[in-house]
């Protein structure tokens, strides 16, 4: 049975590729480096978050790629908003000097988002088989993601100008 359409990857292959990217990216962002002797893990997101304001904006942008994987596999808007909220919470907390860095170290927004998306995909497989988003759903998801990142970046710039 041919599941391809106009030479595109079959939905299962798209979802599997997205799952692999999601796992690698969330691990890189939240758990890439083990702290010797303690067993704790930090990721690129925690490290770039040490740079005031700019690091938090960059971390949010990197977290946006995790949310975008949700867009690509057709996650519903409420799930995408929840994932964007976790990424935004991580970025906003990171704006608080020192305490934000501790929060970012402990709160693994990208791993949470990867788990949420994986649960959604497993549920879709149980119910209907693999469902891949159509072009309209992808555009809406990208728009939500871009607006969320722009709002957080604007808030971060405003906070930097008024408090630092």
N, CA, C and O of each residue as an XYZ file, in Angstrom:
656
protein
N       0.850     -1.184      0.000
C       0.000      0.000      0.000
C       0.886      1.234      0.000
O       1.728      1.401      0.882
N       0.699      2.087     -0.975
C       1.514      3.293     -1.103
C       0.861      4.426     -0.319
O      -0.266      4.825     -0.614
N       1.567      4.937      0.671
C       1.012      6.023      1.490
C       1.598      7.374      1.112
O       1.350      8.366      1.798
N       2.358      7.429      0.052
C       2.955      8.701     -0.351
C       1.972      9.482     -1.209
O       1.100      8.906     -1.860
N       2.124     10.791     -1.202
C       1.316     11.673     -2.016
C       2.247     12.630     -2.728
O       2.943     13.415     -2.084
N       2.269     12.574     -4.043
C       3.122     13.453     -4.844
C       4.581     13.384     -4.414
O       5.257     14.413     -4.386
N       5.074     12.221     -4.085
C       6.476     12.044     -3.739
C       6.821     12.468     -2.322
O       7.987     12.397     -1.933
N       5.833     12.913     -1.531
C       6.106     13.334     -0.157
C       6.350     12.110      0.716
O       5.934     11.002      0.379
N       7.017     12.319      1.823
C       7.209     11.228      2.774
C       5.865     10.761      3.299
O       4.951     11.570      3.463
N       5.729      9.471      3.564
C       4.478      9.016      4.180
C       4.344      9.614      5.574
O       5.350      9.918      6.216
N       3.118      9.787      6.046
C       2.923     10.388      7.368
C       3.726      9.710      8.473
O       4.278     10.387      9.340
N       3.796      8.383      8.450
C       4.542      7.690      9.499
C       6.007      8.109      9.494
O       6.588      8.344     10.554
N       6.604      8.202      8.321
C       8.012      8.611      8.232
C       8.196     10.046      8.723
O       9.186     10.353      9.388
N       7.254     10.918      8.401
C       7.344     12.308      8.869
C       7.277     12.371     10.387
O       8.063     13.072     11.025
N       6.351     11.647     10.950
C       6.172     11.672     12.404
C       7.382     11.051     13.092
O       7.856     11.579     14.098
N       7.884      9.949     12.571
C       9.057      9.313     13.175
C      10.266     10.248     13.111
O      11.007     10.365     14.087
N      10.471     10.909     11.981
C      11.586     11.860     11.856
C      11.413     13.013     12.837
O      12.380     13.461     13.452
N      10.189     13.488     12.982
C       9.918     14.575     13.910
C      10.189     14.132     15.352
O      10.765     14.882     16.140
N       9.770     12.913     15.686
C      10.038     12.392     17.033
C      11.523     12.338     17.320
O      11.953     12.708     18.412
N      12.311     11.887     16.369
C      13.762     11.799     16.566
C      14.367     13.183     16.743
O      15.194     13.385     17.632
N      13.965     14.149     15.901
C      14.472     15.521     16.040
C      14.076     16.091     17.395
O      14.881     16.737     18.065
N      12.839     15.850     17.791
C      12.325     16.367     19.054
C      13.127     15.832     20.232
O      13.499     16.593     21.125
N      13.394     14.546     20.242
C      14.171     13.949     21.338
C      15.590     14.510     21.377
O      16.086     14.875     22.443
N      16.244     14.581     20.213
C      17.609     15.115     20.183
C      17.644     16.567     20.620
O      18.493     16.955     21.423
N      16.728     17.372     20.101
C      16.717     18.795     20.416
C      16.398     19.045     21.882
O      17.065     19.857     22.524
N      15.399     18.369     22.423
C      15.052     18.596     23.828
C      16.180     18.135     24.753
O      16.432     18.757     25.785
N      16.857     17.049     24.385
C      17.998     16.583     25.182
C      19.137     17.610     25.120
O      19.742     17.931     26.143
N      19.423     18.120     23.925
C      20.485     19.124     23.766
C      20.171     20.379     24.579
O      21.050     20.923     25.247
N      18.929     20.834     24.525
C      18.565     22.075     25.196
C      18.479     21.956     26.711
O      18.744     22.923     27.425
N      18.105     20.763     27.216
C      17.863     20.643     28.656
C      18.790     19.697     29.405
O      18.919     19.819     30.623
N      19.444     18.754     28.719
C      20.196     17.729     29.462
C      21.480     17.293     28.764
O      21.892     16.145     28.927
N      22.113     18.147     28.011
C      23.267     17.752     27.202
C      24.536     17.498     28.020
O      25.372     16.686     27.625
N      24.686     18.181     29.145
C      25.938     18.122     29.903
C      25.654     17.624     31.319
O      24.821     18.180     32.034
N      26.358     16.574     31.703
C      26.232     16.048     33.070
C      27.278     16.735     33.944
O      28.448     16.824     33.572
N      26.847     17.220     35.106
C      27.769     17.856     36.041
C      28.465     16.746     36.825
O      27.806     15.994     37.541
N      29.793     16.633     36.698
C      30.521     15.544     37.351
C      30.325     15.553     38.869
O      30.330     16.605     39.508
N      30.156     14.367     39.418
C      30.032     14.217     40.860
C      28.629     14.434     41.393
O      28.287     13.910     42.453
N      27.807     15.195     40.681
C      26.458     15.477     41.154
C      25.390     14.685     40.394
O      24.316     14.395     40.923
N      25.704     14.349     39.162
C      24.739     13.630     38.352
C      23.648     14.514     37.770
O      22.755     14.015     37.085
N      23.701     15.806     38.026
C      22.713     16.724     37.469
C      23.052     16.987     36.023
O      24.210     16.889     35.615
N      22.044     17.320     35.252
C      22.253     17.609     33.838
C      21.779     19.017     33.519
O      20.752     19.474     34.021
N      22.539     19.686     32.684
C      22.146     21.000     32.163
C      22.265     20.942     30.653
O      22.933     20.069     30.099
N      21.615     21.876     30.003
C      21.658     21.908     28.555
C      22.059     23.277     28.035
O      22.379     24.190     28.795
N      22.030     23.384     26.743
C      22.398     24.630     26.075
C      21.495     25.766     26.534
O      21.957     26.896     26.691
N      20.210     25.483     26.753
C      19.271     26.511     27.202
C      19.725     27.131     28.524
O      19.661     28.348     28.692
N      20.180     26.305     29.455
C      20.653     26.819     30.747
C      21.929     27.635     30.584
O      22.125     28.642     31.264
N      22.789     27.195     29.684
C      24.060     27.902     29.494
C      23.865     29.250     28.821
O      24.435     30.246     29.267
N      23.060     29.306     27.738
C      22.849     30.600     27.083
C      22.020     31.512     27.981
O      22.115     32.735     27.874
N      21.207     30.933     28.866
C      20.411     31.729     29.791
C      21.241     32.500     30.798
O      20.734     33.418     31.441
N      22.520     32.141     30.947
C      23.398     32.884     31.851
C      23.718     34.282     31.326
O      24.102     35.163     32.095
N      23.559     34.484     30.010
C      23.765     35.813     29.420
C      22.474     36.603     29.638
O      21.424     36.208     29.131
N      22.533     37.705     30.380
C      21.307     38.450     30.696
C      20.522     38.858     29.442
O      21.112     39.288     28.451
N      19.233     38.726     29.488
C      18.235     39.091     28.495
C      18.472     38.412     27.143
O      17.618     37.650     26.689
N      19.580     38.663     26.506
C      19.850     38.092     25.186
C      19.871     36.567     25.230
O      19.355     35.915     24.322
N      20.452     36.004     26.261
C      20.494     34.552     26.401
C      19.097     33.962     26.568
O      18.808     32.885     26.048
N      18.235     34.668     27.293
C      16.867     34.188     27.489
C      16.057     34.270     26.200
O      15.238     33.394     25.919
N      16.282     35.312     25.426
C      15.612     35.424     24.131
C      16.103     34.317     23.199
O      15.305     33.691     22.501
N      17.407     34.078     23.190
C      17.956     33.005     22.357
C      17.429     31.643     22.821
O      17.090     30.795     21.995
N      17.360     31.435     24.122
C      16.810     30.185     24.654
C      15.361     29.991     24.239
O      14.951     28.875     23.918
N      14.579     31.071     24.243
C      13.185     30.995     23.810
C      13.101     30.644     22.329
O      12.267     29.837     21.921
N      13.957     31.247     21.542
C      13.965     30.938     20.109
C      14.314     29.463     19.876
O      13.698     28.803     19.039
N      15.292     28.955     20.610
C      15.654     27.540     20.486
C      14.498     26.644     20.932
O      14.231     25.612     20.316
N      13.821     27.042     21.997
C      12.660     26.280     22.456
C      11.539     26.306     21.427
O      10.715     25.394     21.367
N      11.518     27.356     20.623
C      10.528     27.456     19.558
C      10.623     26.322     18.562
O       9.618     25.926     17.971
N      11.822     25.793     18.369
C      11.971     24.661     17.454
C      11.254     23.423     17.987
O      10.716     22.633     17.210
N      11.246     23.251     19.305
C      10.522     22.116     19.904
C       9.026     22.289     19.638
O       8.345     21.335     19.263
N       8.522     23.500     19.831
C       7.108     23.774     19.573
C       6.804     23.588     18.085
O       5.742     23.076     17.730
N       7.723     23.999     17.221
C       7.516     23.870     15.780
C       7.383     22.409     15.360
O       6.654     22.105     14.415
N       8.068     21.512     16.038
C       7.894     20.083     15.738
C       6.435     19.692     15.998
O       5.872     18.867     15.278
N       5.836     20.281     17.019
C       4.418     20.038     17.272
C       3.546     20.541     16.140
O       2.569     19.896     15.760
N       3.904     21.692     15.605
C       3.178     22.236     14.457
C       3.270     21.276     13.279
O       2.275     21.007     12.604
N       4.463     20.766     13.039
C       4.686     19.907     11.876
C       3.921     18.587     11.942
O       3.562     18.035     10.902
N       3.671     18.080     13.128
C       2.942     16.816     13.237
C       1.455     17.029     13.481
O       0.716     16.064     13.676
N       1.011     18.272     13.473
C      -0.419     18.543     13.562
C      -0.998     18.581     14.958
O      -2.181     18.298     15.140
N      -0.195     18.923     15.942
C      -0.714     19.034     17.313
C      -1.808     20.102     17.352
O      -1.708     21.108     16.649
N      -2.837     19.901     18.149
C      -3.925     20.880     18.218
C      -3.461     22.191     18.856
O      -2.492     22.231     19.614
N      -4.175     23.241     18.528
C      -3.826     24.572     19.012
C      -3.697     24.652     20.532
O      -2.746     25.273     21.007
N      -4.598     24.060     21.324
C      -4.431     24.137     22.787
C      -3.113     23.523     23.264
O      -2.482     24.052     24.179
N      -2.698     22.423     22.658
C      -1.426     21.814     23.034
C      -0.261     22.721     22.636
O       0.687     22.886     23.403
N      -0.330     23.306     21.444
C       0.731     24.219     21.004
C       0.815     25.434     21.915
O       1.910     25.906     22.224
N      -0.337     25.946     22.349
C      -0.331     27.090     23.264
C       0.259     26.704     24.619
O       0.999     27.481     25.223
N      -0.069     25.507     25.091
C       0.491     25.027     26.355
C       2.007     24.899     26.251
O       2.734     25.315     27.153
N       2.481     24.320     25.143
C       3.926     24.166     24.932
C       4.604     25.531     24.846
O       5.679     25.736     25.409
N       3.965     26.465     24.133
C       4.515     27.825     24.027
C       4.543     28.480     25.404
O       5.482     29.208     25.728
N       3.525     28.227     26.210
C       3.489     28.773     27.565
C       4.629     28.271     28.429
O       5.231     29.045     29.173
N       4.937     26.964     28.338
C       6.069     26.433     29.101
C       7.383     27.071     28.650
O       8.231     27.412     29.475
N       7.545     27.230     27.333
C       8.760     27.865     26.818
C       8.834     29.320     27.273
O       9.904     29.805     27.643
N       7.698     30.012     27.246
C       7.662     31.411     27.672
C       7.931     31.540     29.173
O       8.648     32.447     29.597
N       7.360     30.637     29.980
C       7.613     30.655     31.420
C       9.100     30.486     31.706
O       9.661     31.172     32.560
N       9.726     29.574     30.988
C      11.159     29.342     31.131
C      11.939     30.614     30.802
O      12.870     30.984     31.518
N      11.551     31.277     29.718
C      12.256     32.495     29.302
C      11.998     33.651     30.268
O      12.926     34.375     30.629
N      10.763     33.825     30.679
C      10.442     34.920     31.601
C      11.122     34.742     32.949
O      11.642     35.704     33.514
N      11.121     33.529     33.462
C      11.790     33.283     34.745
C      13.287     33.544     34.614
O      13.928     33.999     35.562
N      13.837     33.258     33.446
C      15.258     33.480     33.224
C      15.652     34.943     33.266
O      16.833     35.256     33.415
N      14.688     35.849     33.140
C      14.992     37.274     33.186
C      15.330     37.758     34.592
O      15.944     38.811     34.762
N      14.925     36.982     35.599
C      15.216     37.363     36.986
C      16.664     36.967     37.291
O      17.004     35.785     37.232
N      17.512     37.935     37.612
C      18.919     37.614     37.854
C      19.086     36.552     38.946
O      18.397     36.592     39.965
N      19.966     35.642     38.739
C      20.346     34.542     39.613
C      19.218     33.549     39.880
O      19.369     32.363     39.588
N      18.094     34.004     40.428
C      16.974     33.099     40.681
C      16.452     32.501     39.371
O      16.059     31.335     39.329
N      16.451     33.292     38.318
C      16.020     32.797     37.014
C      16.929     31.709     36.488
O      16.473     30.758     35.855
N      18.222     31.851     36.752
C      19.168     30.822     36.310
C      18.970     29.525     37.086
O      19.093     28.437     36.523
N      18.664     29.639     38.377
C      18.379     28.454     39.186
C      17.093     27.790     38.689
O      17.026     26.567     38.567
N      16.078     28.600     38.405
C      14.819     28.074     37.886
C      15.047     27.359     36.551
O      14.539     26.260     36.328
N      15.811     27.993     35.677
C      16.088     27.415     34.364
C      16.843     26.097     34.488
O      16.648     25.181     33.689
N      17.691     26.010     35.480
C      18.447     24.780     35.734
C      17.511     23.650     36.168
O      17.706     22.495     35.789
N      16.494     23.990     36.964
C      15.593     22.974     37.517
C      14.382     22.680     36.624
O      13.914     21.543     36.579
N      13.878     23.681     35.922
C      12.668     23.537     35.115
C      13.072     23.209     33.686
O      13.666     24.043     33.003
N      12.761     22.022     33.237
C      13.162     21.535     31.911
C      11.985     21.661     30.942
O      11.327     20.671     30.622
N      11.727     22.882     30.480
C      10.564     23.151     29.631
C      10.594     22.334     28.343
O       9.554     21.848     27.897
N      11.752     22.180     27.753
C      11.834     21.458     26.485
C      11.561     19.970     26.659
O      10.931     19.353     25.800
N      12.024     19.392     27.753
C      11.727     17.980     28.026
C      10.233     17.803     28.322
O       9.626     16.818     27.902
N       9.651     18.751     29.037
C       8.214     18.690     29.306
C       7.448     18.758     27.988
O       6.531     17.969     27.757
N       7.825     19.703     27.124
C       7.152     19.843     25.835
C       7.328     18.601     24.966
O       6.395     18.189     24.276
N       8.504     18.011     24.993
C       8.739     16.778     24.223
C       7.838     15.659     24.742
O       7.287     14.892     23.952
N       7.686     15.560     26.063
C       6.829     14.534     26.648
C       5.368     14.776     26.284
O       4.655     13.837     25.933
N       4.917     16.028     26.363
C       3.535     16.354     26.009
C       3.235     15.991     24.557
O       2.183     15.430     24.248
N       4.168     16.317     23.682
C       3.961     16.020     22.266
C       3.991     14.516     22.013
O       3.213     14.003     21.209
N       4.869     13.825     22.685
C       4.932     12.371     22.528
C       3.631     11.727     23.006
O       3.126     10.807     22.363
N       3.088     12.199     24.120
C       1.812     11.672     24.608
C       0.694     11.921     23.596
O      -0.151     11.057     23.366
N       0.700     13.108     22.997
C      -0.298     13.421     21.975
C      -0.166     12.467     20.787
O      -1.164     11.936     20.301
N       1.059     12.252     20.325
C       1.274     11.364     19.171
C       0.855      9.933     19.487
O       0.256      9.261     18.647
N       1.162      9.470     20.674
C       0.757      8.117     21.053
C      -0.764      7.992     21.088
O      -1.320      6.980     20.660
N      -1.423      9.011     21.592
C      -2.888      9.001     21.622
C      -3.461      8.980     20.203
O      -4.425      8.263     19.932
N      -2.869      9.767     19.299
C      -3.332      9.779     17.912
C      -3.137      8.412     17.255
O      -3.990      7.949     16.498
N      -2.016      7.780     17.553
C      -1.772      6.451     16.988
C      -2.796      5.440     17.500
O      -3.282      4.603     16.740
N      -3.120      5.520     18.785
C      -4.106      4.593     19.353
C      -5.493      4.817     18.746
O      -6.224      3.864     18.476
N      -5.840      6.070     18.539
C      -7.194      6.380     18.075
C      -7.370      6.242     16.570
O      -8.316      5.608     16.103
N      -6.442      6.846     15.805
C      -6.685      7.008     14.370
C      -5.553      6.561     13.477
O      -5.713      6.565     12.257
N      -4.435      6.182     14.016
C      -3.239      6.046     13.191
C      -2.561      7.406     13.153
O      -2.984      8.325     13.854
N      -1.546      7.546     12.367
C      -0.791      8.800     12.303
C      -1.603      9.859     11.577
O      -2.144      9.614     10.499
N      -1.680     11.041     12.183
C      -2.368     12.170     11.569
C      -1.340     13.281     11.391
O      -0.684     13.688     12.350
N      -1.205     13.762     10.180
C      -0.255     14.837      9.897
C      -1.043     16.089      9.549
O      -2.049     16.017      8.845
N      -0.596     17.224     10.034
C      -1.311     18.478      9.837
C      -1.384     18.858      8.370
O      -0.484     18.562      7.583
N      -2.463     19.514      8.026
C      -2.606     20.086      6.695
C      -1.926     21.448      6.652
O      -1.523     21.966      7.693
N      -1.792     22.039      5.460
C      -1.091     23.329      5.315
C      -1.711     24.446      6.150
O      -0.979     25.251      6.725
N      -3.037     24.517      6.233
C      -3.672     25.578      7.014
C      -3.351     25.463      8.490
O      -3.100     26.472      9.149
N      -3.355     24.259      9.017
C      -3.042     24.047     10.433
C      -1.585     24.384     10.704
O      -1.266     24.948     11.751
N      -0.697     24.049      9.777
C       0.718     24.390      9.952
C       0.917     25.898      9.981
O       1.653     26.410     10.824
N       0.262     26.619      9.059
C       0.398     28.086      9.032
C      -0.098     28.702     10.333
O       0.538     29.607     10.872
N      -1.226     28.222     10.840
C      -1.768     28.747     12.089
C      -0.813     28.463     13.239
O      -0.581     29.333     14.078
N      -0.265     27.274     13.290
C       0.680     26.927     14.343
C       1.926     27.790     14.304
O       2.413     28.234     15.344
N       2.445     28.030     13.103
C       3.627     28.882     12.956
C       3.298     30.307     13.385
O       4.108     30.963     14.040
N       2.113     30.787     13.019
C       1.714     32.145     13.407
C       1.643     32.270     14.929
O       2.125     33.254     15.490
N       1.045     31.279     15.603
C       0.966     31.297     17.073
C       2.368     31.305     17.672
O       2.646     32.052     18.609
N       3.243     30.474     17.129
C       4.610     30.389     17.632
C       5.354     31.712     17.462
O       5.985     32.194     18.403
N       5.285     32.299     16.272
C       5.991     33.555     15.999
C       5.455     34.673     16.879
O       6.233     35.446     17.439
N       4.143     34.770     17.008
C       3.565     35.815     17.860
C       3.963     35.629     19.324
O       4.254     36.604     20.017
N       3.976     34.395     19.789
C       4.394     34.129     21.169
C       5.836     34.535     21.419
O       6.146     35.168     22.428
N       6.718     34.166     20.495
C       8.129     34.525     20.638
C       8.307     36.035     20.561
O       9.080     36.606     21.330
N       7.596     36.692     19.637
C       7.706     38.149     19.509
C       7.213     38.846     20.783
O       7.811     39.825     21.230
N       6.133     38.341     21.357
C       5.607     38.947     22.587
C       6.597     38.803     23.737
O       6.823     39.758     24.480
N       7.179     37.641     23.889
C       8.144     37.424     24.969
C       9.402     38.257     24.740
O       9.944     38.840     25.679
N       9.865     38.314     23.490
C      11.056     39.121     23.188
C      10.779     40.594     23.495
O      11.622     41.281     24.071
N       9.594     41.074     23.109
C       9.232     42.460     23.403
C       9.173     42.729     24.895
O       9.640     43.768     25.363
N       8.604     41.801     25.638
C       8.540     41.931     27.091
C       9.936     41.924     27.704
O      10.213     42.682     28.633
N      10.807     41.076     27.190
C      12.172     41.007     27.706
C      12.919     42.316     27.435
O      13.641     42.809     28.301
N      12.749     42.871     26.250
C      13.406     44.140     25.914
C      12.864     45.260     26.797
O      13.624     46.085     27.304
N      11.540     45.282     26.977
C      10.938     46.284     27.845
C      11.480     46.165     29.267
O      11.837     47.167     29.886
N      11.540     44.930     29.784
C      12.035     44.699     31.142
C      13.498     45.112     31.257
O      13.906     45.679     32.270
N      14.275     44.836     30.238
C      15.698     45.196     30.276
C      15.862     46.701     30.329
O      16.722     47.200     31.055
N      15.070     47.425     29.588
C      15.173     48.893     29.556
C      14.709     49.531     30.866
O      15.251     50.554     31.282
N      13.710     48.934     31.514
C      13.143     49.540     32.705
C      13.780     49.085     34.014
O      13.722     49.805     35.012
N      14.384     47.904     34.021
C      14.883     47.372     35.286
C      16.387     47.191     35.349
O      16.938     46.998     36.432
N      17.057     47.249     34.218
C      18.517     47.019     34.227
C      19.272     48.231     33.800
O      20.501     48.208     33.752
